[in-house]
Amino acid sequence: MAHSVNRQAILGLGAVALRDRLASGALSAVELVEACLERIGEHEEQIGAWAWLDGDHALQQAQRLDQWRKAGRPLGPLHGLPVGLKDIIDTKGIPTENGTPIDAGRVPTEDAWIVARLRAAGAIILGKTVTTEGAFMHAGKTRNPHNPDHTPGGSSQGSAAAVAAGMVPFAVGTQTGGSVIRPASFCGVVGFKPSFGLIPRTGILSQSPHLDTVGVFARSIEDCALLSDVLTGYDPLDTATSAVPMPRMLDVAASKPPVLPDFALGRIPGWDQADPQMIDAIEELVAILDDKCFDAPLPELGQAAQTRELINFAEMAKCYYHFEARGRDQLSEKLCAAIDHGKDVMARDYISALDWRDVLNAGLEAIFNRADAIICPAALGPAPEGLDDTGSPIFNGLWTLAGVPVVTIPLFVAENGMPMGVQLVGRRGDDARLLRTARWLTSHLETIEDRELKL
């Protein structure tokens, strides 16, 4: 007799818990996909997180994986877990339209490197999530699950919204400025942008090769670590990657820190533009941490935002030439302006700008010698009202330029009920340690909250 399935309860579980149930046979991949599709059916019309979705295709993948497990074959680390992919990531036989009508109907003949890894790990490609146009600033159709009148952020807006709405356990996005961390903050989920070069980008739309970074969304730090473990690796076709041992994200993130972490408060450029609610929340967090958090003078960062933008636009002018050539009249004014700006960048300025990453990391080294992570806001405040503006990346671009790992945790709630995230920044290459520190912080705050409730 078939056992009944509480789909609501299934969707309340995190990816790690779902992985364990799938592996033991307590839950089938078909049951999980059916639960996801039911949730999507209930909320997709209002939220609009998906650019492409084929429920039958997802169920066929699930059926094959269930048969695989029943045959007693070895299971991959993501066996039976559905994942959403930002619609700039190539998927063989599945449309990848890059958020622009110029690529409408485009169907890749090969999987991106990370998609091949996901399939090999037993993941189910549930669908393609909405991206802003060319993963830039012109918004797509997605709305914020917490309030559809507010933006979900960009450019990985569909990935963040799908996870926040419980449509999928986790999803993949990319960040060139703030496109993982900002929508994670706005939508109230965990967002993780690893160190530059940790996850290969072959088969993903290239906007700015010196900045583009693959990131992930989930509802917990452990879930982000689980997905990241599969995505990291060396790809000789992506020269940003290295043939070195990969960090064991989940093992380290789930472990106890050998000593209590120390934090540095980073008052980064744009602090005076932040919503007072965000600043108050950050300062309250610092007060809770007490002597485990110190005020850290940051290196001179005055030109960091302009430098990141200069690199971004100069490389976009080259990388997006194919869009211009095939239909500039179909591109938004925002994208055209960025491309035109990039065309005007002088070679000497572009080459000089590329030196900033090493300069920034040298300046940050003194802080990371004293602290496990830098604390700062993940965004100026809660998600702005309206759908045309995806929000400012001013608190994110600096860290993308530096190539350091960043994770945002949905710790705060604004007066209007919208989530706000705190951003933790780690030393480049210390990705697993950063996730362990972030997990310690969430556990520490939960312990304090439990004590207060008992009092």
C-alpha positions as CSV (number, residue, x, y, z in Angstrom):
1,M,0.0,0.0,0.0
2,A,1.4,3.4,-1.0
3,H,2.2,5.7,1.9
4,S,0.5,9.1,1.9
5,V,2.7,12.1,1.4
6,N,2.3,15.4,3.2
7,R,3.5,17.8,0.5
8,Q,3.4,20.8,2.7
9,A,5.7,19.0,5.2
10,I,8.0,17.9,2.4
11,L,8.5,21.5,1.2
12,G,9.2,22.6,4.7
13,L,12.4,20.5,4.8
14,G,15.8,21.7,3.8
15,A,17.9,20.2,1.0
16,V,20.1,18.2,3.4
17,A,17.2,16.7,5.1
18,L,15.5,15.9,1.8
19,R,18.7,14.3,0.6
20,D,18.8,11.9,3.5
21,R,15.1,10.9,3.0
22,L,15.6,10.4,-0.7
23,A,18.7,8.2,0.0
24,S,16.9,6.0,2.5
25,G,13.8,5.6,0.4
26,A,11.5,7.4,2.9
27,L,10.8,9.9,0.1
28,S,10.8,9.3,-3.6
29,A,12.1,11.8,-6.2
30,V,8.7,11.7,-7.9
31,E,7.0,12.7,-4.6
32,L,9.4,15.6,-4.1
33,V,9.0,16.8,-7.7
34,E,5.2,16.6,-7.5
35,A,5.3,18.7,-4.3
36,C,7.4,21.3,-6.0
37,L,5.1,21.4,-9.1
38,E,2.1,21.7,-6.8
39,R,3.6,24.7,-5.1
40,I,4.6,26.3,-8.4
41,G,1.1,25.8,-9.7
42,E,-0.2,27.7,-6.6
43,H,2.1,30.7,-6.8
44,E,3.8,31.0,-10.2
45,E,1.1,33.2,-11.7
46,Q,1.7,35.8,-9.0
47,I,5.5,35.5,-8.7
48,G,6.7,34.6,-12.2
49,A,9.9,32.9,-11.1
50,W,10.3,30.5,-14.1
51,A,11.4,31.2,-17.6
52,W,11.0,27.6,-18.7
53,L,9.3,24.8,-16.9
54,D,8.2,21.3,-18.1
55,G,6.6,19.3,-15.3
56,D,6.6,16.1,-17.4
57,H,10.3,16.4,-18.1
58,A,11.0,16.9,-14.4
59,L,8.9,13.8,-13.5
60,Q,10.6,11.7,-16.1
61,Q,14.0,12.6,-14.5
62,A,12.6,11.7,-11.1
63,Q,11.2,8.4,-12.3
64,R,14.6,7.4,-13.7
65,L,16.4,8.3,-10.4
66,D,13.9,6.4,-8.3
67,Q,14.5,3.3,-10.5
68,W,18.2,3.8,-10.1
69,R,17.9,3.8,-6.3
70,K,15.6,0.8,-6.3
71,A,18.2,-1.1,-8.3
72,G,20.6,-0.6,-5.5
73,R,23.0,1.5,-7.5
74,P,25.3,4.1,-5.8
75,L,23.6,7.5,-5.3
76,G,25.1,10.9,-6.1
77,P,25.3,13.6,-3.4
78,L,22.2,15.4,-4.9
79,H,20.2,12.3,-5.8
80,G,16.6,13.2,-6.5
81,L,17.0,16.9,-5.5
82,P,15.3,19.4,-7.8
83,V,17.3,22.6,-8.7
84,G,16.4,25.8,-10.6
85,L,19.0,27.2,-13.0
86,K,19.3,30.9,-14.0
87,D,18.3,31.3,-17.6
88,I,21.8,32.2,-18.7
89,I,23.2,28.7,-17.9
90,D,23.2,26.4,-21.0
91,T,21.1,23.3,-20.7
92,K,21.2,20.7,-23.5
93,G,17.8,20.4,-25.3
94,I,16.2,23.0,-22.9
95,P,15.8,26.7,-23.9
96,T,18.3,29.1,-22.6
97,E,17.2,32.6,-23.7
98,N,19.4,34.9,-21.6
99,G,16.5,37.2,-20.7
100,T,16.4,38.8,-24.1
101,P,14.1,38.4,-27.1
102,I,17.2,38.3,-29.3
103,D,17.8,34.7,-28.0
104,A,14.1,33.7,-28.0
105,G,13.9,30.0,-28.9
106,R,17.6,29.4,-28.4
107,V,18.2,25.7,-27.4
108,P,21.8,24.8,-26.6
109,T,23.3,21.5,-27.9
110,E,25.5,21.1,-24.8
111,D,25.2,21.4,-21.1
112,A,27.2,24.1,-19.2
113,W,30.0,22.6,-17.1
114,I,28.0,23.0,-13.9
115,V,24.9,21.4,-15.4
116,A,26.9,18.3,-16.3
117,R,28.1,18.1,-12.7
118,L,24.6,18.5,-11.4
119,R,23.2,15.7,-13.6
120,A,26.1,13.4,-12.6
121,A,25.4,14.2,-8.9
122,G,21.8,13.0,-9.4
123,A,20.1,16.4,-9.4
124,I,16.9,17.0,-11.2
125,I,16.8,20.1,-13.5
126,L,13.4,21.4,-12.5
127,G,13.5,24.4,-14.9
128,K,15.1,27.7,-15.9
129,T,14.6,30.7,-13.6
130,V,14.0,34.2,-14.8
131,T,17.0,36.5,-15.2
132,T,17.1,40.2,-16.0
133,E,18.0,41.1,-19.6
134,G,21.5,39.7,-20.2
135,A,21.9,39.4,-16.4
136,F,22.1,43.2,-16.2
137,M,19.7,45.8,-14.7
138,H,16.6,45.7,-16.9
139,A,14.1,43.7,-14.8
140,G,12.3,40.6,-15.8
141,K,8.8,39.5,-14.8
142,T,9.5,38.1,-11.4
143,R,7.9,39.6,-8.3
144,N,9.0,39.4,-4.6
145,P,7.2,36.4,-2.9
146,H,6.9,38.5,0.4
147,N,5.0,41.2,-1.4
148,P,4.4,41.1,-5.2
149,D,4.5,44.9,-5.4
150,H,8.2,44.9,-4.5
151,T,11.2,43.9,-6.6
152,P,12.9,40.6,-5.9
153,G,16.2,42.2,-6.9
154,G,18.4,41.2,-9.8
155,S,19.8,39.8,-11.9
156,S,19.2,36.3,-10.4
157,Q,15.7,37.3,-9.5
158,G,13.9,34.1,-10.5
159,S,16.3,31.8,-8.6
160,A,16.0,33.8,-5.4
161,A,12.2,34.1,-5.6
162,A,11.7,30.4,-6.4
163,V,13.6,29.3,-3.3
164,A,11.9,31.9,-1.1
165,A,8.5,30.7,-2.3
166,G,9.3,27.1,-1.5
167,M,9.1,26.1,-5.2
168,V,12.5,24.4,-5.2
169,P,15.0,23.5,-2.4
170,F,17.9,25.4,-4.0
171,A,18.8,27.3,-7.2
172,V,21.8,28.6,-9.0
173,G,22.5,32.2,-10.0
174,T,25.4,34.4,-11.0
175,Q,26.9,37.6,-9.7
176,T,28.8,40.3,-11.6
177,G,27.9,43.2,-9.3
178,G,25.4,42.1,-6.6
179,S,23.2,39.6,-8.4
180,V,23.2,36.8,-5.8
181,I,23.6,38.7,-2.5
182,R,21.0,41.4,-3.2
183,P,18.1,39.3,-4.3
184,A,18.8,36.8,-1.5
185,S,18.5,39.7,0.9
186,F,15.4,41.1,-0.7
187,C,13.7,37.6,-0.8
188,G,14.7,36.4,2.6
189,V,16.9,33.4,1.7
190,V,20.5,32.5,2.1
191,G,22.7,33.5,-0.8
192,F,26.3,32.4,-1.3
193,K,28.8,33.9,-3.7
194,P,32.0,31.9,-3.6
195,S,35.5,33.1,-4.3
196,F,36.1,34.1,-7.9
197,G,37.2,31.1,-9.9
198,L,35.9,28.4,-7.6
199,I,33.0,27.4,-9.8
200,P,33.7,27.0,-13.6
201,R,31.6,29.2,-15.9
202,T,31.9,27.3,-19.2
203,G,28.5,27.3,-21.0
204,I,27.3,30.3,-19.0
205,L,26.6,33.7,-20.6
206,S,29.8,35.8,-20.2
207,Q,29.2,39.4,-19.3
208,S,32.5,40.3,-17.6
209,P,35.1,37.5,-17.4
210,H,37.1,39.2,-14.6
211,L,33.9,39.5,-12.4
212,D,31.3,36.9,-13.3
213,T,30.9,34.4,-10.5
214,V,28.4,31.5,-10.0
215,G,26.5,31.5,-6.8
216,V,23.7,29.6,-5.1
217,F,20.5,30.2,-3.2
218,A,18.9,28.0,-0.5
219,R,17.1,28.3,2.8
220,S,20.0,27.4,5.0
221,I,23.8,27.7,5.0
222,E,24.2,23.9,5.0
223,D,22.0,23.6,1.9
224,C,24.1,26.2,0.1
225,A,27.2,24.2,1.1
226,L,25.7,21.0,-0.2
227,L,25.0,22.5,-3.6
228,S,28.3,24.3,-3.8
229,D,30.3,21.1,-3.1
230,V,29.0,19.7,-6.4
231,L,29.6,22.9,-8.4
232,T,33.2,23.6,-7.5
233,G,36.0,22.2,-9.6
234,Y,38.6,22.7,-12.3
235,D,37.8,23.3,-15.9
236,P,40.7,23.9,-18.3
237,L,38.3,25.9,-20.5
238,D,37.8,28.4,-17.7
239,T,41.2,30.0,-17.0
240,A,39.9,31.5,-13.7
241,T,39.7,28.0,-12.2
242,S,42.7,26.2,-10.7
243,A,43.6,22.5,-10.5
244,V,43.8,22.5,-6.7
245,P,41.9,20.5,-4.0
246,M,38.4,21.8,-3.5
247,P,37.1,22.9,-0.1
248,R,34.7,20.5,1.6
249,M,32.0,23.0,2.1
250,L,29.3,21.0,3.9
251,D,31.7,19.1,6.1
252,V,33.3,22.3,7.3
253,A,30.2,24.4,7.5
254,A,28.5,21.7,9.7
255,S,31.5,21.5,12.0
256,K,32.1,23.4,15.2
257,P,34.6,26.2,15.0
258,P,37.8,25.4,16.8
259,V,37.6,28.8,18.6
260,L,34.7,31.2,18.8
261,P,34.7,33.4,15.6
262,D,35.6,37.1,15.6
263,F,33.9,39.6,13.4
264,A,34.8,43.0,12.0
265,L,32.2,45.7,11.3
266,G,32.8,47.1,7.9
267,R,31.4,50.6,7.2
268,I,31.8,50.3,3.5
269,P,31.1,53.1,0.9
270,G,27.3,53.8,0.7
271,W,26.8,53.5,4.5
272,D,25.2,56.9,4.6
273,Q,22.7,55.9,1.9
274,A,21.4,52.9,3.8
275,D,17.9,52.7,5.3
276,P,18.1,53.6,9.0
277,Q,16.3,50.3,9.8
278,M,19.2,48.4,8.2
279,I,21.8,50.4,10.1
280,D,19.9,49.9,13.4
281,A,19.7,46.2,12.8
282,I,23.4,45.9,12.0
283,E,24.3,47.9,15.1
284,E,22.0,45.7,17.3
285,L,23.8,42.6,15.9
286,V,27.2,44.1,16.7
287,A,26.0,44.9,20.3
288,I,24.9,41.3,20.7
289,L,28.3,40.0,19.6
290,D,29.9,42.4,22.1
291,D,33.6,41.8,22.3
292,K,33.5,39.3,19.5
293,C,33.1,42.2,17.0
294,F,35.3,45.2,16.5
295,D,35.0,48.3,14.3
296,A,37.5,47.7,11.4
297,P,39.0,50.6,9.4
298,L,38.8,49.5,5.8
299,P,41.4,50.3,3.2
300,E,40.8,53.3,0.9
301,L,37.8,52.2,-1.2
302,G,36.7,55.5,-2.7
303,Q,37.1,54.4,-6.3
304,A,36.2,50.7,-5.9
305,A,32.6,51.1,-7.2
306,Q,33.7,53.0,-10.3
307,T,36.6,50.6,-10.9
308,R,34.3,47.6,-10.8
309,E,31.8,49.3,-13.1
310,L,34.6,50.3,-15.5
311,I,35.8,46.6,-15.8
312,N,32.2,45.4,-16.1
313,F,31.2,47.8,-18.9
314,A,34.4,47.5,-20.9
315,E,34.1,43.7,-20.9
316,M,30.4,43.9,-21.6
317,A,31.1,46.0,-24.7
318,K,33.1,43.1,-26.0
319,C,31.1,40.2,-24.7
320,Y,27.7,41.6,-25.7
321,Y,28.8,42.7,-29.2
322,H,26.9,39.7,-30.6
323,F,23.6,41.0,-29.0
324,E,24.2,44.4,-30.6
325,A,25.0,43.0,-34.0
326,R,21.9,40.9,-34.0
327,G,19.5,43.5,-32.8
328,R,20.4,46.6,-30.8
329,D,16.9,47.8,-31.3
330,Q,15.7,44.9,-29.1
331,L,18.0,45.9,-26.2
332,S,16.9,48.1,-23.3
333,E,18.2,51.6,-22.9
334,K,20.0,50.5,-19.7
335,L,21.9,47.8,-21.5
336,C,22.7,49.9,-24.5
337,A,24.0,52.8,-22.2
338,A,26.3,50.3,-20.4
339,I,27.6,48.9,-23.6
340,D,28.2,52.4,-25.0
341,H,30.0,53.4,-21.8
342,G,32.2,50.4,-22.2
343,K,33.2,51.3,-25.7
344,D,34.6,54.6,-24.4
345,V,36.9,53.1,-21.8
346,M,40.6,53.6,-22.6
347,A,42.8,50.5,-22.7
348,R,45.2,52.0,-20.1
349,D,42.3,52.6,-17.7
350,Y,40.9,49.1,-18.1
351,I,44.3,47.4,-17.6
352,S,45.0,49.6,-14.5
353,A,41.5,48.7,-13.1
354,L,42.4,45.0,-13.3
355,D,45.1,45.6,-10.7
356,W,42.6,46.6,-8.1
357,R,41.7,43.0,-7.0
358,D,45.2,42.4,-5.7
359,V,45.4,45.8,-4.1
360,L,42.0,45.3,-2.4
361,N,42.9,41.9,-1.0
362,A,46.2,43.2,0.3
363,G,44.4,45.9,2.1
364,L,41.8,43.5,3.6
365,E,44.5,41.1,4.8
366,A,45.1,43.0,8.0
367,I,41.4,42.7,8.9
368,F,41.2,38.9,8.1
369,N,44.3,38.4,10.3
370,R,42.1,39.5,13.2
371,A,38.6,38.4,12.1
372,D,36.9,35.4,10.6
373,A,34.4,37.6,8.7
374,I,33.5,41.2,8.0
375,I,29.9,42.1,8.8
376,C,28.0,44.7,6.7
377,P,24.6,45.2,5.2
378,A,23.6,43.0,2.2
379,A,21.6,45.8,0.6
380,L,20.6,49.4,1.4
381,G,17.4,48.1,3.1
382,P,14.4,46.0,2.3
383,A,13.3,45.5,-1.3
384,P,12.1,48.7,-2.9
385,E,8.5,49.0,-4.0
386,G,8.0,48.7,-7.7
387,L,9.3,46.3,-10.3
388,D,11.4,48.6,-12.6
389,D,14.3,49.1,-10.2
390,T,16.1,46.0,-9.0
391,G,17.9,47.9,-6.2
392,S,21.4,49.2,-5.7
393,P,24.4,46.8,-5.6
394,I,26.5,49.4,-3.8
395,F,27.2,47.0,-0.9
396,N,28.0,44.1,-3.1
397,G,30.2,45.2,-6.0
398,L,33.2,45.9,-3.8
399,W,33.4,42.2,-2.8
400,T,32.8,41.0,-6.3
401,L,35.7,43.1,-7.5
402,A,37.9,41.7,-4.7
403,G,36.8,38.1,-5.7
404,V,36.2,37.2,-2.0
405,P,33.5,34.8,-0.7
406,V,30.3,36.4,0.6
407,V,27.2,34.9,2.2
408,T,24.0,36.7,3.2
409,I,21.8,35.5,6.0
410,P,18.1,36.7,6.3
411,L,18.3,37.8,9.9
412,F,16.3,41.0,9.9
413,V,12.7,42.1,9.1
414,A,11.8,45.7,8.2
415,E,8.8,47.5,9.6
416,N,6.8,46.7,6.5
417,G,7.4,43.0,6.9
418,M,10.0,42.7,4.2
419,P,13.2,40.7,4.9
420,M,16.7,42.2,5.1
421,G,19.9,40.3,5.1
422,V,23.3,40.7,6.8
423,Q,26.3,40.1,4.6
424,L,29.4,38.2,5.9
425,V,32.6,38.5,3.9
426,G,35.6,36.1,4.1
427,R,39.2,36.0,2.9
428,R,39.5,34.9,-0.7
429,G,39.8,31.1,-0.7
430,D,38.4,30.6,2.8
431,D,34.9,29.8,1.5
432,A,34.3,26.8,3.8
433,R,35.5,28.7,6.9
434,L,33.2,31.6,6.0
435,L,30.2,29.2,5.8
436,R,31.1,27.7,9.2
437,T,31.3,31.2,10.7
438,A,27.9,32.1,9.2
439,R,26.4,28.9,10.6
440,W,27.9,29.6,14.0
441,L,26.4,33.1,13.9
442,T,22.9,31.8,13.1
443,S,23.1,29.1,15.8
444,H,24.4,31.6,18.4
445,L,21.5,34.0,17.7
446,E,19.0,31.2,17.8
447,T,20.4,30.2,21.2
448,I,20.0,33.7,22.5
449,E,16.4,33.9,21.2
450,D,15.5,30.6,22.8
451,R,16.8,31.9,26.2
452,E,14.8,35.1,25.9
453,L,11.6,33.1,25.1
454,K,12.1,30.9,28.1
455,L,12.6,33.9,30.3
